[in-house]
Amino acid sequence: MAAFLLRHRKVSTLGVSGILKDKLEPCRPHVALRLGALAGACNLSREYSTSYDNRANKFDFLDLTPLSISFSSHFEAMLYLLIDMAMLLAIIVCCCPHAWYPVARRKNRKIFLHVGPTNSGKTYQALKQLESSPSGVYCGPLRLLAWEVAKRLNKAKVPCDLITGQEREEVDGAKHKAVTVEMADVTSSYSCAVVDEIQMLGCTTRGFSFTRALLGISADELHLCGDPAAVPLIQEILKPTGDDVHVQYYERLSPLVPSQKSLGSFKNIQTGDCVVTFSRREIYKLKAPVLHCTLGQIERGGKHLCSVVYGSLPPETRTRQATMFNDASSEFDVLVASDAIGMGLNLNISRIIFSTMKKFDGVEMRDLTISEVKQIAGRAGRYGSDFPVGEVTCLHADDLPLLHSSLKSPSPILECAGLFPTFDLIFMYSRLHPKKGLYRIMLSLGTKILANSRKGHPSVTFNALSKEHFLENAKLSENYFIADCEEMLKVAVVVDVLPISLHDKYLFIISPVDMRDEISSQGLTQFAQNYAQKGIVRLKEIFTPGTLQVPKTESALKELESIHKVLDLYVWLSFRLEDSFPDRELAASQKAICGLLIEEFLERFGWQKQPRRRKLPSRVNSGFLLSKETRQCVK
């Protein structure tokens, strides 16, 4: 039976001996008891096997039917003990997340924490080490940051591949990689690795990816860049690993001055200003036309033109909008943005203006946190830019006290880091509960994240579907919380009814789909159903080329952004199920067209004059190799 389990499992070796050694004080008595029982059962099996000289009568671990009645109860007990031990192993592994990554545990890593405020040069210093290393990887929270680092290293004659969920740009002879943090390879070894914005390991949704990078990247030197608030937690998490940890603190390179006076009116807007708001509708109310080409509040006076940056814009569009704003010769001298500017873009901002100090976080309207205020405000006055001194203020005077108190206060210390079960653990659990679908497995392994107002960090409550939920018995360390998997559960409901493998279902649940977006969720559903029914998903069966056009209303713009998400999802799936999603080039070209059409909307509507107007077809032809049929979709 044991041989059968080993031969048929698909999980990686987890190094049980390494896990047990010096890592399991809370579990040690329970482990010893179970190991003793298992040893007794194994001795019984050996006695049974050696007591028969006839080969045909020896015990077959794969077939329990020939067992005599006299021995059946003993071997039934042993079988349940084996299952119990598999569950116990899962409990052990969940107690020790650092043991999930045996490659990293075999290396004595040197950890360098580069911590300080925004615009302090911490990432710059880490990247210098990466550039001078014989091999390495940069892990960033955004595709924009990965692009920027790959471009920088290649420009410095250090060949560097770019790998994100949706791109693969390989350079001949490259021993360096710039990746999004979810794409970090924990099976390879590097001389140097950099993880940017490491404080995001406390994020309820994406934090587990940063924890995975922290514990799993195998590098001689691991450089972590981020907020000082993450230092105590990281030091505590790394204690069991034996890694050598060093902390380097940085000060801001240019001053940031909080204004004592609010902006009061948009008539006081100046070149280099960035107005920050937290809803897409408000962004266009401030910048762009709402109806009948009426100018937004900032552009109405005719003195300024605005670039726009917000989260649901395609990354390429965000980059071009930022480039226009940064260009001193451009007429786009004001930026209207969401908190998406908090990371990922180098911007020449003179003054940050908060139009409000409240945001809706998906659950409630709340005040901005200290960390959010600092992250956004710190974008003003970038070192080496045209504005060496940054300024920050609010539109309304009654918001100034919260701004000033936030900037004076230290960021709250992070108390726990995100975790999410790997496919190995999900597979192991599925073998123990073969009748459970992925949704029920996710409910068992995943959890509902609740705000713990007393401790100020997420706490974990498990769904009581079954007494067999092994994570309920795992006594997860207080240094960790299980990530919010609400979006994944929505996908699991869709794929659970489909006749596809558990691994394929897992790919769909971790895909970059926005299930709150109706068009995006419909796209995933259609992709999954076609994949299950036909084994191949042709883009033209779902998306009709020739229908894209420049949006003329805000709702049409939102729909185009949703279509971009669907095409982005197809590209992501094509890198993982290449034979089944063969139209990657068509999807990528259509995705590029979406970005250009969105840009055309931003330029065509919202002002009376149109400086340096782009001719869309020529840009498409010069930037992408499109078929005639594809080019016809541009109207």
N, C-alpha and C positions, 0 to 999 in steps of 0.2 A: 504493500500500500504506500509506504514511504517513497519507494522508488517511483511508483506511479505518479505521486504528487510532484516529485522533482522533475520527472521527465515531461510532464504535461504543463507545468506552469510556465508563464512567460515573463515573470518578474525577474529583476536583476538580483544577484546575490547581495544580501544586505550586511554581510559580515557579522553573523550572530555573536561570535566570540568577542569581537570588538565592541559590540553593543553591550554585552553583559559585563565586560570588565570595567569596573569603577564608574558605571553610568547609571546603575539601577538600584540605588539604596532603597527608595520607597517600594520597589517591586520585589526586592530580593527574597523575602520569606515566601511570597506567593509563587515566585519562579522556582525556588528550591523544591517546594511541595509538588508542583506539577512535573518537574524534571524527575523527581524520585518516583512518582507514579508511572511516568512514561518508561523509565529504566526498568521497572518491574515488569511492565507489559512486554518490553522488548526481550527481556530474559525468558519470559514465558514463550514467546514466539520462537526463540532459538531452541529451547527445550523441545518444542513440538517438532521443529524442522529436523533436529538431529536424532530424534527417537525413531525415525523411520528410515530404513535403508532403501526402501523402494522409492525411486525418484517420482513415480506417478502419484505416490501418496503424500509427498511433501506439500507443505502449505503453499498455496499460490496467492500471493498478495493481490493479484488482480482479479481473482475470482473467489468470492467467499461462499459460493453455493455448495461445494463439496464438504464443507466443515461438518464434522460429526456434532451431534447435539451436545455431547459431553463437553466439547471445547467451545461451542458457539458463544456462550455467555462471556468467556474470557476474551475471545477475539473481538466480540462486539464492544466490550469495554475498551480494548486497545484501540479500536477504530475511533471511538469517541474521544479517547485521549489524544490521538493524532490530530483530530479536528480541533480539539481544545488547544493543543499546542500551536496549531496554525493561527488560531485566534489570539493566543497569548503572544505569539511573535508579533502580530499586528499591533497589540497593545504596547509591547516593548518599543517597537519602532516609533509609534506615535508619541511615546514619552520622551524620545530622544531624537528630535528632528535632525540634529547634526549627523546622526548615523545613516541618514538617507543617502549620503554622498561619500561613498567609500574612496573615490579617487582623490577627493580633497583631503580626506582624513589621513591618507598615506603621505601627505606632504606637510612639512613644517613651514607653514606660511608666515610671512611677515606682513602684518596689517598696519597700514598707515591711514589714520583718520585725518582728513583735511577739513576742518570745520570753521565756519565763520559766517558773517552776513553776506547777503547778495553783493556782488561787485567787490569781492575781497581778494580775488586772484587764486582762490583755492583750487578750482578746476584747472586753471592754467598751469599751476605747478604740477598737478598730477599728470596732466597730458604731456608735460615735458619729460617726465619719467617714462611714460608709455612710448613716446617718440624715440627715446634713446635705447629702448630695450630690444633685444633680438627678436622677440615675439610678444604678442599681447592682444588684448581685447578691451574695447571700450563698451560699456553697457549704459545706455541712457534711457530716460523715461519716455522720450518722444522720438519719432522718426526724424524730425527736424534736427535734433541734436546729433543723432547718428550720422545724418547726411553731412552736417557741419564738420564733425570730427574726421570722417572719411576724406572729405575734401581737403582739410587741413593737412592730414598726414600725407596724402598723395602729392600735395603741392610741395611738401618738405622732402620729397623723394623717398618717402617711406611707403612702399606699396601696401594698400589697405583695402580689403574687401568691405562692401556694404551689405549687411544682411538684416532685413527687417521682415515682418510677417508678409509684406507685399512686394519686397524687392530682393533681388540677388544680383549684385554687381561685383563680379570677381575680377581681380587684377592679377596679371601674370606675376608669379613669384611672391605673392603677398603672404606674409607671416603675421600680419596684423588684421584685426577685424573691428569694425564699428557696428554694433548691433543694438536693437532695442532690448530692454532688460528681459522681456519674455523669451527672447531668442538666445539667451546665454547658454553656451554649451558647457555642461557640467561633467562631461566625459573626457575632455581634452585637457592638456596641461599647457600653461603659458609661463613666460618669464614675468610678465607684468599684466595686471588687469586693473581697470578703473570702473567703479560703479558710481554714477552721478546721482545726485539728489537722494542719498541713501535714507534720509528721514522719511521717505515715502514707504518704508517698511511698516509704518504705522497706519497706512491707508486701509480702510475696511474692505475695499474691493481689489486693489492691485498690490497691496502690501506683501502678499505671499510671494510674488515674483522677485521682490527685492530681498526678502529673507532667503529665498532659494539661491540668489546670486551671492549673498553674504556667506552662506554656509557651504555652497556647492562649487563655486569656481575654484579650480585647482591652479594656483599661480604662486610663484616664488614670492612675489610682492602683490598685495591687493590694496589698492588705493581707494578709499571711500570718501566721497565729497558730499558735504551737506551741512545741516543745521547742528549747532552744538547740543541741541536738545536730545539728539539721538545717541550721544556718547555713552552715558551710563548703561542704557539698554544693550547696546552693541557689546560693550565690555562684559556684561553679564552673560549674554548669549554665547560669546566666544570662549568663556571659561572652560567648558568641557572639551574644546577642540585642541587646547594646548598651543594655539597660535600666539605669536609674539605681537602685542598690540602697542602702537605708538600713536600719540595724539598731537597734532599740530594745529594751533589756533591762529586764526587770521583776523586782521582788522580791515574795515572797509577802506578802499584805496582813495575814494573821493567823498567829500562830505555830503550828507543828506540833511536838508534843512526843512523841518516842518513849519509851515507858514502859520502865523498867528491870525491870519485873515482868510476868510473863505473867498471863493471866486465870485459868488453872488449872482453873476449873470454871464451868459455865454458871449456877451459883447466884450468880455475881458479875456477871451481866448487869445493866446500868443503862439507864434511859430515854435514848434518843438513840444507843444503840449500833448498829453495823452489823457483823454477822458475815459474813465473806467466805469462800466456799468455791468449788470449781471443778468440781463435778459436780452435775448436776440431782438425782440420787438423794440426795446428801449434803444439798442444800438442804432437801428435804422430810423427811429424817431429823432435821434440826435444828429445823425449824419446824412441820411439818404431820404429820398422821397417816400412819402407814405401813400399819397394819392395824387394823381394828375401832375406828376413831376414837380410837386411843390418841394422846395429845398428843405433839408433838415435844419434844425435850430442853429447848428454851427455854421453851415455853408450859406445860410440865408443872406447874410450880410455881404457876401461876395468877396470877402477878404481871404478866406481859407478854403482849401480843399482837403478832404479827409480820406485817409486810408482806413481800412476796417480789418480787425483781427478778432475772430471768436472761434470757439472750439469746433463747431460743426462745419466750418469752412474746410475744403480739401487742403491738406498740408502744403501742396504746391502753391495754391492760391494765397494762403497765409504768408508764405515766404515772399511771393512777388509783391503783396501788399506792404510787407515790412520793408522790402527793398526800395519801393517807391517813396516811402516815408523817410528812410535813411538817406536818400539821395538829396544832397543839399541843393542841387540844381532843379529838383522836381518841384512842381507846384503843389504836391501833396504834402503839406507842412504840418498837419494835425492828424493824430491817430485817435480813433474811437475803438475801444477794445473791451473784451471781457477779461476775466482772470486768466485766460489762456496766455496772456503775456507774462505770467508769473515765472515761466521757464520756457526754454527752447528757442528764444529769439533774441539776438543782439540788436537792441534798438537805441537810437540816438534821441533819448527823451530828456527834455529839460525839466518838465514838471508833470507829476502825476496828479490828476484831479479825480477824486472819488465823487461820482454823481450821487452815490448813496453808500451807506456803511452797513447795509443789510443785503442778504441774498437768500433766495429759496434754495434749499439744499436737497430738494426732492421729497422732503417730509414736512418741513416747516420753514417759515420765514424767520431768519435769525440774524443776529449781529455777526459781522465778520470776526473770525478768531484772530488772536495775536499773530499767529504764524502767517495767516492769509494776508493781513495788513502789511506785515514786514516783507513778505515775498513780493507783493505787488509794488509797494512804495519804493522798494530797493531798486527797481528798474530805472529810476530817474538818475541822471548824472553818471552815465557809464564812463569808467576810466578810459581816457584816450579819445573820447568823443568830442563833439563841438560844445558840449555842455558839461564842463568838469565839475560843476556844483549842481547837485540834484535838489529839487524842491518838491514838496508834497503838500496838498491841501484838499479841501472838500468843496463841493458846490454850495452846500448849505452850512451856515454857521453852527447850527445845533449838532452837527456831526463831528466838529473839531475835537471836543473832549475825548471821544473814543479813539480818534486817530492819534492824538498826543499820548494818551495813556498806553496804547498798544505799542507805539514805537519806543517808549521808555521801559517797557516790561520785557523780561526774558521770556522766550518761548517756553511753554509748559514742557517738562521733561516727558519724553515718550516712555510709557510703561510696558507696552507689549507689542510684539511684531506679528504680522499676519502669517498664517499657514493655510495651505490647502492640500488635501491628500493627492499624492501623485497617482498616475495611472496604475503603477505597481500595486499600491494599496487598494485601489478600487477593484482591480482584478482579483486580488487576494480575497477581498470581502465577497465578491460575486461568486467565487468558488465555494465559499462557505454557505452562501444563500442563493443558490442557482435559480430559485423561483422569483427572486426580486428583480424588477426592472431597474434601469439606471436611475429613474426618478426616486424610487424608494431607497436605493443605495445612497444617492446624494442626500436624501433626507437623513439617513443614518449617519453618514460621514460628515456631511455639512451641517450647518447650524443656522439658527436665526440670531443675528447680531442685535443686541440691545444696548442702549446707552447706559453705562453705569455711572450715575450722577455722583455717587460717593467717591469713586476712584478716578473718575474723569477719563476712563478709557473703555473700549468695548468689552463686554463680558459675553460669555457663551452660555446659551441654554439649549439643551438638546431635545429634539422631538421624541416623545415617548411612544414611538410606534412599536417597539419591541424591547424585551428585556435583554436581547442579544446584541444591542448596539455596543460594539466593543470600545468606541471612543468614550462612552459613558463611564467605562471602567479604567480608562487610560490615565486619568489624573494628569491631564495636560498641564504643563508647567505654566505658572502665572506669567511667565515672560512671553507667552504666545496667546493668540486668539485665532479661532477658525474664521476664515474670510467669509464675507457676505456673498453667498452664491445664489442670490435671488434670480439674477439674469440667467445663470446656468440652469437653474431649475425650470425656468420657462422653456428653454431649449430642450431640456430633458423630456418634458411633456410631449414635445413635438416628435422627437426621434425615438422615444420608447416604444411606440406602436409599430415601428418600421422594422422589417426583417434585415437588419444590418448588424455587423459585429459590435461587440462592446467597445473595441478600440475605435471604430468609425464613429460610434455615438459620442465617445469622449472627444474626438476631434471636433465634432459639431458644437459640443457644449463649451469648448474653450475658444471657439472662433470669435473674431471681433464683430459680433452682431449687436445692434442696438434693438432689443426687443420692445422697447418703449416706442420705437418708430414703426408705424404700421407698415409702410412700404418695405422697410428693412426686414421686419419679421416675416412678412409674406415672401420675400425673396429667399430667406433661409428655409422656410417651409417647402417652397417649390424645389429648391436645390436638393434638399434631403429626400423628398418624395421621388423625384426623378432618379436620383442616385440609387435608391432602394429598388425601384421598379425596373430600371434599364441598365444600371451599372455605368452609365455615361450621361453627362449633363452638357448639352449643347446650349450655348448662350442664346442663340437665336430662337430657341423654343420658349425662352422666358422673357427675353429683352429684344425689342424690335428696333434694329438700326434704322435711321431715317426719321426718327420721331423727336429727337432732341432739338430744342431751339432756345434762344435767349429768353429768359423769363421776363415777364412784364409786370408782375405783381409780387408782393412778398410771399404769398402762398405758393406761387409757381416757383419761386426761388427755393423755398423750403422743400418742395417736391424734387427739384433737381438735386439738392444736397442729399436727399434720401436715395435717389437713384445712384448717386456716386457711392454711397455706402454699400449698396447691393453689388455694384461692380467691384468694389474693393474687397468684399467678401468672396466673390468668385475667384479673384486673383489669389487671395489667401488660401483658399481650398485647393487651387490648382497646383500650389507648391507642395501640398501634402498628399493629394490624390491626383497625381499628374495625369494618369491614363484616363481617369474618369471625368476630369475637367480640362479638356484639351484646348479650349479657346482663350488661353491666357492673353495672347497678343491682342486679340479683338477686344477683350474686356479692358485691358490696360489702355488701349487707344481710345475707347469710349469713355473711360474714366478721365483721361486727359482732356477730352473734349468737354466733359462736364465742368471741369475746372476752368477752362477757357470761357465757356458760356457764362459761368458765374462771374468771372472777372469782367466780361463784357457788360453784364448787368450793372456791376458796381461802377463802371465807367460811363455807360450810356445814359443811365438815369441818376439824377441827384445833383447835377449842376448844368448850367446853361452853356458853358463853354466846355470843350473836350480836348484838353491838352494832350499832345502826343498820342492821339487815338490809334489803337492797334487795329490792324486789319486781320480779323480772325482767321480766314482761310489760309493766308500766307503763313501765319504762325503755326497753324496745324501742319501744313505741308513741310515746313522747314524743321519742325521739332520732332515729327513722328513719321514713320513709314506706314501710311495708311492706304488701304485699298480704295478703289474708286467708290465702291459701295459705302464704305465707312465715311468717306469725305462728304457723301451726299446727305448725311444726317445733319450737317451743320446748316442751319437756316438763318 
